Amino acid sequence: MGRRLYACRSGGNAVKIVQRILPDGLAGRFAVLLITVLLAAGIAATALLFVQRGQSERNLREAREIERIASIVPALESAAPPLRRQIAHDASNRLTRYMIAPRPIVQDRREAPRPLRNLTASLAEALPGREIRGAVLSHRMSGPPPMGPRFETLAISVQLAHADGQPPLWLNVMSRGNWFRPPGARGTVVPAFLGLSLLSVLGVGLIFVRRLTRPLTGLARAARAAGHGDRNIRVSETGARELREAARAFNEMQDRIARFDADRMRMLAAVGHDLRTPITSLRIRAEMLDEEEAVPMIRTLEDMTVMVNGLVAYARGAGDGEESEMLDLGALLSRLCDERGANFLCRRNAYVTGRPVALGRAIGNVVDNARRFGTSAQVALSRDAETAIITVEDNGPGIPPDRLDAMFEPFVRGDESRNQETGGAGLGLAIARNIIAAHGGMITLENMPECGLRATVRLPLSTRPHD
C-alpha cells in the first residue's frame, strides 16, 4: 500500500449532509456555486432596495410635512383668532396633529440630534423670522417593559407672527411614525449593508471554490512527486465525479508503473546474477593463459564484473526489506565523507526517516561521482522549514546543460569513454535518484558559474527525537 494524500475534512454530520445534497458531477457543483452566489446577490440587492425605498419614502414625507407646515403657518397668521383653532383641527390627520397654544410643546432647548437639526433648518428657511423648536419624544405603549412596543413622536413648535402688544401663539405639531430619519442612521446604513452583503457573497464563493479545487491541488502535488520518481504516492479519490475519476486513473497509472518497475528490476537482478557465473568461468580460463594474452582478457572481464555489480545494485533499488528508522543526516554524511575523503560542512543538522543502508548508498554514489570527475568534493547539509538540503559540489569540468537530465538515466555516463576506471557503469546517479525518490525526495544537477557541478538532494524532514 502506498502513501496517500488526504484532503483536509472538517468532519461532522453537517459536512456529510452537504456532500450528499451536492450534485455528483463537477459541472453540477459549479452550477450550484453559480446559483448560490446569484441567489445571495439577489437577496442582498432586494434588501438594499427595500432599505433605499424606505429612506426615499421617509424623505418624501419629510418634504411634504415641511411644505404643509410652511403653508399652514401663514394661513394661521392671516386668519381671525376665532378661526385659527378650527384651521389647525382641519389640517390634522391620523398621524399628525396641529394645535394652537400660548406655549410651545418643546420646552427643552438642548441641542437636537443632527437629523432633527436639518429638519428645523429646512423649516426656518421656509419660514424666515420665526422661532422653531424640535424634539424627538420616545414612549412605550402599555405593557411591562421591555415588552411594550416602543414609539417615537416628532414634536415641532413654530412661533406665529403677532402684532405688538398681543400675546405670542405657537403652532405645535405632533407627528407619529418613523418618517423622519433617526439619529445616526443617515449615510451609514446603506454602505454598511452593501459592504456586508458583498463580503458574504464573496465568502460563500471562496468556500465553494476552495472545496471544489482542493482535490486538484492534491492531484497536482502527487503528479509532481511521481514525476520525480516516487512510485508509492497515491491520491484520495474524493470530490466531484470527474475529480474522482482523475484520481482513480492516476492511482491505476501509478500501480501499473510500479508493477512494470518491479518486473524490470527482477529481470535485471536475474540477468546480473546469471552473468556472474560465466564471467567467473571465463576469468579462471583466462588466468590459465600466458600473461601476454591473459592481461587484456582479464581487464575486459573486470570491466564486465563492474557493470554486472552495478546492474545488480540498480535492480536492488531502494533496498527492499530494509526497515526505516530515524536518521541523523549529519552523522551519516560525516561518516560517508570520512570514508571517501570529501569535505563536509554541517550548516544546520536535520533528521529524516529512511533506510540507512539504501540512503547511504544513494548519497555515497553522488559523492563518488563528484570525486571521480573532480579533484575534490564539498558536501554541505542545511535545512528549511520542511526539507533537509544536501549539496555535493566538485571542481570538475561540469556537464553540458542539455545532458543534465539525461544523467539520471541508466547506463548514461558523464564521461563518454568506455573505460570503467573513469566513466563508471552509468548507474550511480540512476540508483541514487530511485532511492531518494522512494524516500519522498528529489535530486537535481546544475553547473556552477565558474566550473564544477552541484548536485542538490532534498528530503522531507522528520521530527527530531529530543526536541
TORTOR-445729 format. One line per 2 residues: number of its first residue (from 1); for each residue x, y, z of N, C-alpha, C. Coordinates in steps of 0.02 Angstrom, whole numbers. Example, Ala and Ser with C-alpha at 12.3 -4.5 7.8 and 13.67 -1.06 7.14 Angstrom:
! TORTOR-445729
1	660,-284,390,615,-225,390,660,-165,390; 642,-112,354,684,-53,357,645,2,394
***
This chain:
! TORTOR-445729
1	43,-59,0,0,0,0,44,62,0; 28,110,-40,69,169,-45,45,224,1
3	83,278,6,63,336,44,6,371,8; -37,402,46,-94,436,16,-95,509,40
5	-118,552,-6,-129,622,12,-203,631,23; -222,647,85,-293,654,100,-309,728,106
7	-365,748,76,-389,816,82,-413,827,154; -402,888,179,-423,905,246,-500,905,250
9	-528,874,301,-600,870,308,-621,903,373; -674,938,371,-698,972,431,-734,925,477
11	-759,868,451,-792,819,494,-861,842,514; -897,795,545,-963,813,569,-1018,791,522
13	-1078,786,550,-1135,764,510,-1156,817,459; -1146,881,475,-1166,934,429,-1129,928,363
15	-1064,914,366,-1025,907,305,-1049,847,264; -1065,792,298,-1089,733,262,-1156,747,228
17	-1199,784,262,-1264,800,232,-1255,844,170; -1210,894,176,-1197,937,118,-1168,898,60
19	-1124,851,74,-1095,811,21,-1146,767,-14; -1196,743,25,-1249,703,-6,-1295,746,-48
21	-1306,808,-27,-1351,853,-64,-1319,877,-129; -1254,891,-128,-1220,919,-187,-1224,870,-245
23	-1228,897,-307,-1225,853,-366,-1159,815,-369; -1160,758,-404,-1101,716,-407,-1050,743,-456
25	-1072,776,-509,-1026,800,-561,-998,869,-547; -940,883,-578,-908,948,-569,-951,1004,-598
27	-981,992,-657,-1024,1042,-688,-1083,1059,-643; -1113,1007,-612,-1168,1019,-567,-1148,1060,-506
29	-1089,1048,-480,-1066,1085,-421,-1050,1157,-439; -1023,1169,-498,-1012,1238,-519,-1080,1273,-530
31	-1130,1235,-554,-1196,1264,-562,-1225,1283,-494; -1216,1240,-443,-1239,1256,-376,-1203,1318,-350
33	-1137,1323,-363,-1100,1382,-341,-1128,1445,-374; -1140,1441,-440,-1166,1499,-475,-1235,1519,-449
35	-1279,1469,-440,-1346,1484,-415,-1343,1514,-345; -1300,1486,-302,-1294,1511,-234,-1270,1583,-232
37	-1219,1597,-272,-1193,1666,-274,-1245,1714,-302; -1279,1694,-356,-1330,1738,-385,-1388,1748,-336
39	-1408,1694,-301,-1462,1700,-253,-1443,1746,-196; -1382,1738,-171,-1359,1782,-117,-1356,1855,-140
41	-1331,1865,-202,-1328,1933,-229,-1398,1961,-238; -1447,1918,-261,-1515,1942,-269,-1547,1962,-204
43	-1535,1921,-151,-1563,1937,-85,-1533,2002,-60; -1467,2009,-68,-1435,2071,-45,-1462,2131,-83
45	-1471,2123,-149,-1497,2179,-189,-1568,2197,-170; -1609,2145,-157,-1679,2157,-137,-1682,2193,-69
47	-1642,2168,-22,-1641,2201,44,-1617,2273,38; -1567,2284,-4,-1542,2352,-13,-1595,2396,-45
49	-1633,2367,-92,-1686,2405,-124,-1739,2426,-73; -1757,2380,-27,-1806,2397,24,-1780,2452,70
51	-1716,2448,88,-1687,2499,131,-1689,2567,97; -1668,2569,34,-1668,2632,-2,-1739,2658,-14
53	-1785,2610,-27,-1855,2631,-37,-1883,2662,26; -1869,2631,84,-1893,2659,147,-1864,2728,159
55	-1801,2738,144,-1770,2803,154,-1801,2855,107; -1814,2833,44,-1844,2879,-4,-1914,2900,20
57	-1953,2851,46,-2020,2868,71,-2017,2915,130; -1969,2904,175,-1963,2949,232,-1942,3019,210
59	-1896,3022,162,-1875,3088,137,-1934,3124,104; -1975,3085,66,-2031,3116,32,-2083,3142,83
61	-2096,3102,135,-2145,3126,185,-2117,3185,223; -2052,3185,236,-2022,3242,270,-2032,3305,230
63	-2020,3299,164,-2029,3358,121,-2102,3381,121; -2150,3333,121,-2221,3352,121,-2241,3386,187
65	-2217,3360,243,-2233,3390,307,-2205,3460,312; -2144,3469,287,-2115,3536,289,-2158,3583,247
67	-2179,3559,189,-2220,3601,145,-2288,3617,177; -2319,3567,211,-2383,3580,244,-2375,3631,300
69	-2324,3622,342,-2314,3670,398,-2301,3739,370; -2259,3742,316,-2242,3807,287,-2303,3841,256
71	-2354,3803,236,-2415,3834,208,-2467,3849,262; -2468,3808,316,-2518,3819,368,-2500,3880,410
73	-2436,3891,425,-2416,3947,468,-2440,4014,441; -2428,4032,377,-2454,4097,352,-2531,4101,354
75	-2564,4042,341,-2637,4043,343,-2662,4057,414; -2629,4029,464,-2649,4042,532,-2636,4114,552
77	-2580,4141,531,-2563,4210,548,-2612,4260,518; -2637,4246,458,-2683,4293,425,-2756,4282,444
79	-2771,4225,476,-2841,4210,493,-2861,4247,557; -2927,4256,565,-2953,4286,627,-2940,4239,685
81	-2928,4265,745,-2912,4222,803,-2964,4168,815; -3030,4180,808,-3077,4125,821,-3071,4068,771
83	-3045,4080,712,-3041,4028,661,-2976,3987,663; -2927,4010,700,-2862,3978,699,-2865,3905,725
85	-2901,3894,780,-2904,3827,807,-2941,3781,759; -2991,3807,724,-3027,3765,676,-2983,3747,617
87	-2942,3794,594,-2896,3779,539,-2846,3726,559; -2819,3732,620,-2771,3682,643,-2804,3613,650
89	-2867,3613,674,-2902,3549,681,-2915,3517,613; -2935,3557,565,-2949,3530,498,-2885,3505,463
91	-2828,3534,479,-2765,3513,448,-2737,3449,478; -2761,3429,536,-2737,3369,570,-2763,3306,535
93	-2726,3252,545,-2747,3187,518,-2729,3133,568; -2731,3068,546,-2721,3013,593,-2652,3012,623
95	-2602,3035,586,-2533,3031,609,-2506,3098,635; -2534,3153,612,-2507,3219,629,-2562,3263,657
97	-2547,3294,714,-2595,3341,745,-2565,3410,747; -2608,3460,730,-2588,3530,732,-2630,3564,787
99	-2595,3599,832,-2629,3630,890,-2603,3701,899; -2649,3747,917,-2631,3816,934,-2629,3821,1010
101	-2575,3848,1037,-2568,3854,1110,-2525,3915,1125; -2535,3943,1186,-2494,4001,1204,-2422,3983,1222
103	-2408,3918,1232,-2340,3897,1250,-2318,3842,1201; -2253,3839,1188,-2228,3786,1144,-2228,3719,1180
105	-2241,3666,1143,-2239,3600,1172,-2167,3576,1184; -2122,3605,1146,-2050,3588,1153,-2020,3641,1198
107	-2011,3623,1262,-1983,3669,1311,-1907,3663,1316; -1882,3602,1305,-1810,3590,1312,-1773,3618,1252
109	-1727,3665,1265,-1691,3698,1210,-1621,3668,1200; -1611,3604,1225,-1546,3572,1214,-1536,3560,1140
111	-1473,3552,1123,-1457,3542,1052,-1487,3476,1028; -1526,3479,974,-1560,3420,947,-1512,3379,905
113	-1529,3315,894,-1487,3273,850,-1482,3303,780; -1431,3282,745,-1416,3311,679,-1475,3305,630
115	-1507,3245,623,-1563,3241,575,-1619,3290,592; -1633,3299,658,-1686,3345,677,-1664,3418,665
117	-1599,3432,674,-1575,3499,660,-1583,3515,585; -1571,3466,544,-1581,3477,472,-1654,3492,456
119	-1700,3457,491,-1772,3469,480,-1791,3539,501; -1771,3560,561,-1789,3628,584,-1755,3681,542
121	-1695,3666,516,-1662,3714,472,-1701,3724,407; -1729,3669,381,-1770,3674,320,-1833,3715,334
123	-1864,3705,393,-1922,3745,411,-1904,3819,420; -1847,3832,451,-1826,3901,461,-1813,3936,395
125	-1788,3898,346,-1777,3927,280,-1843,3942,245; -1894,3899,257,-1960,3911,226,-2000,3963,264
127	-1987,3971,330,-2023,4019,371,-1973,4065,405; -1945,4112,370,-1893,4155,399,-1923,4201,453
129	-1882,4217,503,-1902,4264,555,-1944,4233,609; -1951,4168,612,-1992,4136,663,-1948,4087,703
131	-1964,4084,768,-1928,4037,810,-1957,3967,800; -1913,3919,790,-1934,3850,777,-1895,3804,824
133	-1931,3760,858,-1901,3712,902,-1923,3642,881; -1880,3592,896,-1896,3523,879,-1868,3474,930
135	-1901,3417,937,-1879,3365,984,-1909,3299,962; -1875,3244,982,-1899,3177,970,-1918,3147,1037
137	-1982,3128,1044,-2007,3101,1107,-2017,3027,1099; -1990,2987,1145,-1997,2914,1143,-2039,2892,1202
139	-2085,2844,1189,-2126,2816,1242,-2148,2746,1222; -2172,2708,1271,-2195,2640,1259,-2270,2636,1272
141	-2300,2589,1236,-2371,2575,1249,-2377,2536,1314; -2438,2523,1335,-2448,2486,1397,-2419,2416,1393
143	-2393,2393,1448,-2363,2327,1449,-2299,2331,1488; -2280,2277,1521,-2218,2279,1562,-2158,2288,1518
145	-2115,2336,1533,-2053,2345,1494,-2009,2284,1504; -1972,2265,1454,-1969,2298,1388,-2016,2267,1338
147	-2072,2236,1363,-2117,2201,1317,-2160,2250,1278; -2176,2307,1306,-2219,2354,1271,-2184,2383,1210
149	-2220,2393,1154,-2190,2420,1093,-2167,2492,1103; -2112,2509,1071,-2081,2575,1078,-2101,2618,1019
151	-2124,2679,1032,-2143,2725,979,-2104,2790,988; -2095,2825,932,-2062,2890,932,-2109,2942,902
153	-2111,3000,933,-2154,3055,910,-2110,3116,897; -2122,3147,840,-2085,3207,823,-2127,3267,845
155	-2097,3310,885,-2131,3371,909,-2096,3432,881; -2137,3477,851,-2111,3538,822,-2154,3596,846
157	-2121,3648,868,-2156,3709,890,-2132,3767,847; -2182,3804,817,-2167,3862,774,-2203,3922,803
159	-2166,3975,819,-2197,4036,846,-2229,4075,789; -2294,4092,798,-2330,4129,746,-2315,4203,754
161	-2314,4238,698,-2304,4311,700,-2365,4343,732; -2354,4396,773,-2409,4429,808,-2395,4503,811
163	-2449,4540,819,-2443,4614,824,-2416,4633,892; -2389,4693,895,-2362,4717,958,-2417,4722,1010
165	-2401,4700,1070,-2448,4703,1125,-2492,4641,1131; -2493,4598,1081,-2532,4537,1085,-2488,4480,1111
167	-2518,4433,1148,-2479,4376,1174,-2458,4330,1117; -2397,4302,1120,-2374,4258,1066,-2412,4191,1066
169	-2422,4165,1007,-2454,4100,998,-2405,4053,963; -2413,3989,978,-2369,3938,949,-2411,3886,912
171	-2384,3864,855,-2412,3807,820,-2372,3745,841; -2405,3701,877,-2372,3639,899,-2393,3581,853
173	-2343,3546,828,-2355,3490,782,-2329,3426,815; -2375,3377,819,-2357,3311,846,-2367,3260,790
175	-2311,3227,770,-2315,3180,714,-2286,3113,737; -2327,3059,730,-2305,2992,748,-2277,2956,687
177	-2236,2904,701,-2207,2864,646,-2132,2875,641; -2103,2843,590,-2030,2847,581,-2011,2878,514
179	-2053,2926,491,-2039,2958,427,-1977,3003,431; -1962,3027,491,-1901,3066,499,-1844,3019,511
181	-1784,3037,488,-1726,2992,494,-1700,2992,566; -1696,2933,598,-1674,2930,668,-1600,2949,674
183	-1579,2968,733,-1509,2988,743,-1461,2932,725; -1407,2949,690,-1354,2902,674,-1366,2860,613
185	-1427,2861,585,-1441,2817,528,-1421,2850,462; -1415,2915,459,-1404,2949,396,-1336,2931,367
187	-1337,2907,307,-1275,2895,270,-1233,2836,292; -1257,2794,340,-1217,2738,363,-1249,2670,350
189	-1315,2666,350,-1349,2602,343,-1336,2571,275; -1346,2610,222,-1340,2581,155,-1269,2558,139
191	-1216,2599,150,-1148,2574,136,-1129,2514,178; -1147,2515,243,-1130,2458,285,-1165,2394,262
193	-1230,2400,247,-1267,2342,224,-1239,2316,158; -1223,2361,112,-1196,2340,48,-1128,2305,57
195	-1085,2333,100,-1020,2301,112,-1026,2232,142; -1070,2224,192,-1081,2159,222,-1109,2109,172
197	-1153,2131,129,-1182,2086,78,-1129,2062,30; -1087,2108,6,-1034,2089,-41,-985,2041,-8
199	-967,2054,54,-922,2009,89,-952,1940,99; -1017,1937,113,-1050,1872,121,-1049,1833,56
201	-1066,1867,1,-1066,1833,-65,-996,1809,-82; -946,1852,-70,-877,1833,-84,-855,1774,-42
203	-874,1774,23,-855,1719,66,-886,1653,44; -950,1654,25,-983,1593,2,-948,1566,-61
205	-933,1612,-108,-899,1591,-169,-830,1561,-156; -791,1592,-111,-724,1567,-97,-727,1498,-63
207	-775,1488,-19,-781,1423,15,-797,1368,-36; -843,1382,-82,-861,1332,-132,-803,1318,-178
209	-769,1371,-202,-713,1361,-248,-657,1322,-214; -644,1337,-150,-591,1301,-114,-608,1226,-108
211	-671,1211,-93,-689,1141,-87,-686,1105,-154; -701,1141,-209,-700,1110,-275,-630,1098,-300
213	-584,1143,-283,-516,1139,-310,-467,1103,-265; -487,1087,-202,-441,1054,-156,-416,987,-183
215	-459,945,-211,-433,881,-239,-384,892,-297; -393,945,-336,-346,960,-391,-277,977,-363
217	-276,1013,-307,-211,1031,-276,-174,967,-254; -211,921,-223,-179,858,-203,-156,817,-262
219	-196,817,-316,-176,780,-376,-114,810,-408; -109,877,-410,-50,910,-438,12,894,-397
221	5,894,-330,62,879,-286,86,807,-297; 38,762,-303,56,692,-314,88,682,-383
223	63,718,-433,92,712,-501,164,737,-502; 178,792,-466,247,816,-463,292,764,-429
225	268,734,-375,308,683,-341,320,623,-386; 267,602,-423,275,546,-469,324,563,-525
227	324,625,-547,371,646,-599,443,642,-576; 454,646,-510,522,640,-483,539,568,-463
229	495,521,-482,512,451,-473,479,416,-414; 435,452,-377,402,420,-319,344,377,-346
231	352,311,-341,301,264,-366,253,242,-311; 263,266,-249,221,244,-194,163,293,-179
233	168,354,-205,119,405,-186,53,391,-222; -2,402,-185,-70,395,-212,-110,456,-190
235	-167,467,-222,-211,522,-204,-278,494,-182; -311,530,-138,-377,508,-113,-430,521,-166
237	-472,472,-177,-524,476,-229,-587,508,-199; -584,575,-190,-639,613,-161,-656,670,-208
239	-713,705,-191,-733,762,-231,-785,745,-283; -790,787,-334,-838,777,-388,-821,715,-429
241	-870,692,-468,-860,630,-506,-799,634,-552; -792,690,-588,-735,697,-633,-668,695,-596
243	-667,726,-536,-605,726,-497,-591,657,-469; -643,620,-449,-632,551,-426,-606,507,-482
245	-633,517,-542,-609,477,-599,-536,493,-615; -518,558,-612,-449,577,-625,-402,548,-572
247	-423,550,-508,-382,521,-454,-375,446,-463; -431,413,-482,-429,340,-492,-382,323,-550
249	-386,362,-605,-341,349,-662,-268,359,-642; -254,410,-601,-186,422,-579,-161,364,-536
251	-202,341,-490,-182,286,-446,-171,222,-487; -215,209,-535,-205,150,-577,-141,156,-619
253	-127,215,-644,-65,225,-681,-4,213,-636; -6,238,-574,48,226,-528,57,151,-513
255	1,116,-507,6,44,-494,38,8,-553; 18,26,-614,47,-7,-673,121,8,-679
257	140,71,-668,211,89,-673,251,53,-619; 223,49,-558,258,15,-504,268,-59,-520
259	216,-91,-548,223,-161,-567,275,-169,-623; 274,-124,-671,323,-127,-725,394,-119,-698
261	403,-70,-653,470,-60,-624,492,-122,-585; 444,-152,-546,462,-211,-507,482,-269,-553
263	444,-279,-608,461,-333,-655,529,-320,-688; 541,-257,-705,604,-240,-737,663,-252,-689
265	654,-232,-626,707,-241,-577,721,-316,-566; 668,-355,-562,678,-427,-553,715,-457,-612
267	698,-435,-673,732,-461,-732,806,-441,-732; 819,-377,-715,889,-354,-713,929,-392,-660
269	897,-402,-602,933,-438,-549,948,-510,-572; 899,-542,-605,910,-610,-628,965,-613,-681
271	964,-565,-728,1016,-564,-779,1085,-553,-748; 1088,-506,-699,1151,-492,-667,1179,-552,-631
273	1136,-586,-594,1160,-646,-559,1180,-701,-608; 1143,-710,-662,1159,-762,-710,1225,-748,-747
275	1241,-684,-756,1303,-668,-791,1365,-679,-749; 1357,-678,-684,1416,-685,-641,1450,-753,-650
277	1410,-806,-659,1439,-873,-666,1482,-879,-729; 1459,-862,-789,1503,-867,-847,1562,-820,-844
279	1553,-760,-814,1610,-714,-809,1664,-745,-764; 1643,-775,-708,1692,-808,-664,1727,-865,-700
281	1689,-904,-738,1718,-960,-775,1769,-936,-827; 1752,-882,-863,1798,-855,-912,1861,-828,-879
283	1854,-797,-821,1914,-771,-787,1961,-827,-766; 1932,-881,-742,1975,-939,-723,2013,-965,-783
285	1979,-970,-840,2013,-994,-900,2064,-943,-924; 2049,-878,-919,2097,-828,-942,2160,-829,-900
287	2154,-844,-836,2213,-845,-792,2258,-904,-809; 2233,-954,-845,2274,-1010,-866,2315,-995,-928
289	2300,-941,-963,2337,-924,-1024,2401,-888,-1006; 2441,-877,-1059,2502,-838,-1050,2485,-768,-1028
291	2531,-737,-991,2518,-671,-964,2503,-620,-1018; 2537,-626,-1074,2527,-577,-1128,2456,-581,-1155
293	2428,-641,-1159,2360,-648,-1184,2308,-640,-1128; 2328,-655,-1067,2280,-655,-1012,2263,-584,-988
295	2313,-539,-987,2302,-472,-959,2244,-435,-992; 2241,-427,-1058,2184,-390,-1088,2118,-426,-1076
297	2117,-493,-1076,2054,-528,-1065,2030,-518,-993; 2077,-521,-946,2058,-511,-876,2032,-440,-865
299	2064,-390,-898,2041,-320,-891,1970,-313,-917; 1956,-345,-973,1888,-342,-1001,1837,-376,-955
301	1857,-433,-927,1812,-468,-880,1800,-427,-817; 1852,-391,-794,1842,-348,-736,1794,-292,-751
303	1799,-263,-812,1750,-211,-831,1680,-239,-832; 1674,-300,-858,1607,-332,-859,1582,-345,-789
305	1627,-363,-743,1607,-375,-674,1580,-311,-642; 1614,-255,-656,1591,-191,-629,1521,-176,-654
307	1509,-188,-719,1443,-174,-748,1390,-220,-718; 1407,-284,-709,1358,-330,-680,1343,-312,-608
309	1393,-294,-569,1382,-273,-500,1338,-211,-497; 1351,-164,-542,1308,-104,-545,1237,-121,-565
311	1230,-170,-610,1163,-191,-631,1125,-221,-573; 1158,-263,-534,1125,-294,-476,1108,-241,-424
313	1153,-193,-413,1139,-139,-365,1080,-97,-388; 1076,-83,-453,1021,-45,-481,955,-83,-473
315	958,-149,-483,898,-190,-476,874,-192,-404; 921,-190,-355,900,-189,-285,865,-125,-267
317	879,-71,-302,844,-7,-294,852,20,-224; 793,35,-193,793,70,-128,805,24,-69
319	825,-38,-81,840,-83,-26,778,-113,3; 741,-151,-37,680,-183,-14,695,-229,44
321	654,-228,95,663,-271,153,699,-236,210; 732,-179,197,767,-143,250,717,-100,288
323	720,-101,353,673,-64,395,692,10,396; 641,53,397,652,125,402,662,143,475
325	701,195,486,714,219,554,731,293,551; 734,325,610,752,395,614,827,402,602
327	846,445,554,917,451,535,942,521,552; 1001,524,582,1036,587,593,1079,599,530
329	1056,645,487,1090,656,424,1161,682,434; 1170,723,486,1237,750,499,1287,694,512
331	1268,645,555,1313,589,570,1323,545,509; 1269,533,470,1275,490,411,1322,522,359
333	1314,586,346,1355,620,296,1428,625,319; 1437,636,384,1505,641,410,1543,575,400
335	1508,519,413,1540,454,403,1555,441,329; 1507,456,285,1517,446,213,1576,488,187
337	1580,550,210,1634,594,186,1702,571,212; 1704,548,274,1767,522,301,1791,462,261
339	1745,417,243,1764,358,205,1789,374,134; 1764,430,106,1781,446,36,1828,505,30
341	1851,532,85,1898,588,81,1867,652,55; 1803,664,70,1769,725,49,1763,772,108
343	1758,837,94,1749,887,146,1675,894,163; 1660,899,228,1590,903,249,1580,964,294
345	1525,1002,280,1506,1060,319,1433,1053,339; 1420,1052,404,1351,1047,429,1328,1116,451
347	1292,1150,408,1266,1216,425,1209,1212,476; 1166,1161,466,1110,1151,512,1089,1078,507
349	1093,1042,562,1080,970,560,1006,957,547; 992,896,521,924,877,504,914,803,517
351	851,785,530,832,715,541,779,695,490; 788,636,462,740,609,413,724,537,432
353	668,513,406,650,443,414,667,406,350; 709,353,355,729,317,295,766,254,311
355	788,220,258,827,158,264,901,177,260; 938,167,314,1006,194,319,1053,167,265
357	1051,101,251,1097,73,201,1081,100,132; 1016,99,114,997,123,48,1012,197,39
359	995,238,89,1008,310,84,1083,324,83; 1122,286,122,1194,293,120,1222,275,52
361	1195,223,20,1217,205,-47,1202,260,-97; 1141,291,-91,1122,344,-138,1168,404,-133
363	1177,430,-72,1219,489,-63,1292,472,-76; 1313,411,-58,1381,390,-74,1394,389,-148
365	1345,368,-188,1354,369,-261,1363,440,-287; 1326,488,-258,1333,558,-280,1402,584,-262
367	1426,568,-201,1493,591,-180,1546,557,-223; 1538,492,-236,1586,457,-280,1588,488,-349
369	1531,508,-374,1528,539,-440,1566,605,-440; 1559,644,-385,1596,707,-380,1671,695,-375
371	1691,644,-337,1762,629,-330,1792,603,-395; 1751,568,-435,1777,538,-497,1793,592,-548
373	1751,644,-553,1760,693,-606,1792,758,-582; 1810,763,-518,1845,821,-493,1900,800,-445
375	1942,847,-426,1996,830,-380,1973,832,-307; 1914,862,-294,1889,865,-225,1813,868,-228
377	1783,851,-171,1710,854,-164,1693,891,-100; 1646,939,-105,1623,978,-48,1550,959,-33
379	1537,934,26,1470,913,46,1446,959,102; 1384,984,95,1355,1029,146,1284,1007,162
381	1264,1017,225,1197,1000,248,1165,1062,278; 1103,1076,257,1064,1131,285,990,1109,284
383	946,1154,301,875,1137,303,834,1200,299; 771,1192,277,723,1246,283,665,1221,326
385	607,1249,318,552,1232,363,530,1159,358; 533,1130,297,506,1063,288,555,1015,255
387	614,1037,235,657,997,192,729,999,217; 761,940,216,833,937,225,867,944,157
389	919,986,153,951,1002,90,1024,981,94; 1044,936,49,1113,912,45,1141,934,-22
391	1198,969,-22,1230,989,-84,1298,956,-88; 1314,931,-148,1378,900,-162,1409,936,-222
393	1466,969,-212,1497,1008,-264,1566,980,-281; 1584,982,-345,1651,963,-366,1681,1018,-408
395	1745,1012,-423,1780,1062,-464,1798,1035,-533; 1757,987,-556,1770,957,-621,1746,1000,-679
397	1745,972,-740,1728,1011,-799,1654,1025,-806; 1611,993,-765,1539,1003,-773,1510,960,-829
399	1446,971,-843,1410,932,-892,1373,980,-938; 1370,967,-1004,1331,1011,-1049,1260,1018,-1023
401	1231,1078,-1024,1164,1089,-996,1111,1043,-1026; 1116,1027,-1090,1065,986,-1121,1069,912,-1101
403	1121,893,-1063,1128,824,-1042,1119,815,-966; 1100,869,-930,1094,864,-857,1039,815,-837
405	981,820,-868,926,774,-850,940,703,-871; 977,694,-927,992,627,-951,1039,589,-905
407	1075,625,-861,1124,592,-818,1091,544,-768; 1026,551,-757,991,506,-710,964,443,-744
409	973,439,-809,950,379,-844,1002,323,-837; 981,260,-834,1029,204,-827,1078,201,-886
411	1140,186,-870,1194,175,-918,1213,238,-956; 1196,297,-929,1219,360,-958,1275,386,-914
413	1333,401,-946,1393,422,-909,1412,493,-927; 1439,528,-875,1465,595,-889,1527,591,-932
415	1567,540,-924,1625,528,-966,1603,480,-1021; 1606,501,-1082,1582,460,-1138,1627,400,-1152
417	1683,395,-1118,1729,339,-1132,1699,274,-1107; 1724,219,-1132,1702,153,-1109,1745,128,-1052
419	1792,168,-1029,1838,146,-977,1802,150,-909; 1795,94,-875,1761,92,-811,1800,129,-757
421	1865,140,-768,1905,174,-718,1884,247,-712; 1863,276,-769,1846,348,-768,1772,359,-779
423	1742,320,-824,1673,334,-841,1623,298,-797; 1640,243,-764,1593,206,-724,1544,168,-769
425	1496,134,-737,1447,96,-774,1387,137,-794; 1381,198,-769,1325,240,-787,1262,225,-747
427	1269,193,-688,1211,175,-648,1209,211,-581; 1263,246,-562,1266,276,-495,1211,327,-482
429	1203,375,-528,1152,426,-518,1082,398,-527; 1074,348,-571,1008,317,-579,987,282,-514
431	1034,246,-483,1020,214,-419,1004,266,-366; 1043,321,-364,1032,373,-314,963,405,-322
433	943,419,-384,878,450,-395,821,404,-372; 825,340,-388,773,293,-368,766,289,-292
435	823,285,-258,821,280,-185,794,344,-154; 818,401,-178,795,465,-150,721,476,-163
437	698,458,-223,626,465,-238,584,419,-194; 610,359,-179,573,314,-134,568,341,-64
439	612,388,-45,610,420,20,569,485,17; 535,498,-38,494,558,-44,534,620,-61
441	596,612,-84,638,670,-100,651,677,-174; 698,720,-191,716,731,-261,789,753,-265
443	820,742,-324,890,761,-335,893,798,-401; 932,852,-403,941,892,-463,1016,906,-473
445	1034,920,-535,1103,937,-553,1104,1006,-585; 1157,1044,-573,1166,1109,-606,1240,1125,-608
447	1260,1158,-662,1329,1181,-669,1339,1244,-628; 1396,1248,-594,1411,1308,-555,1439,1362,-602
449	1437,1425,-581,1455,1480,-626,1524,1475,-657; 1576,1459,-618,1643,1458,-645,1661,1389,-673
451	1658,1339,-630,1671,1271,-653,1643,1223,-601; 1635,1161,-621,1612,1110,-574,1537,1099,-579
453	1514,1047,-544,1445,1026,-544,1419,1025,-473; 1356,1046,-465,1324,1044,-399,1264,997,-402
455	1263,947,-358,1205,902,-351,1169,921,-286; 1103,931,-290,1063,951,-233,1012,898,-218
457	1014,872,-157,967,820,-134,920,852,-83; 855,843,-92,805,868,-45,765,810,-17
459	761,806,49,725,752,82,676,783,134; 616,754,141,568,781,190,593,769,261
461	587,820,303,610,816,372,565,771,415; 595,744,467,558,709,520,568,747,585
463	525,733,633,531,766,698,591,739,735; 632,785,760,691,764,798,669,728,862
465	701,673,880,679,634,937,684,670,1004; 728,719,1011,737,752,1076,730,827,1068
467	674,849,1041,661,921,1035,633,947,1101
***
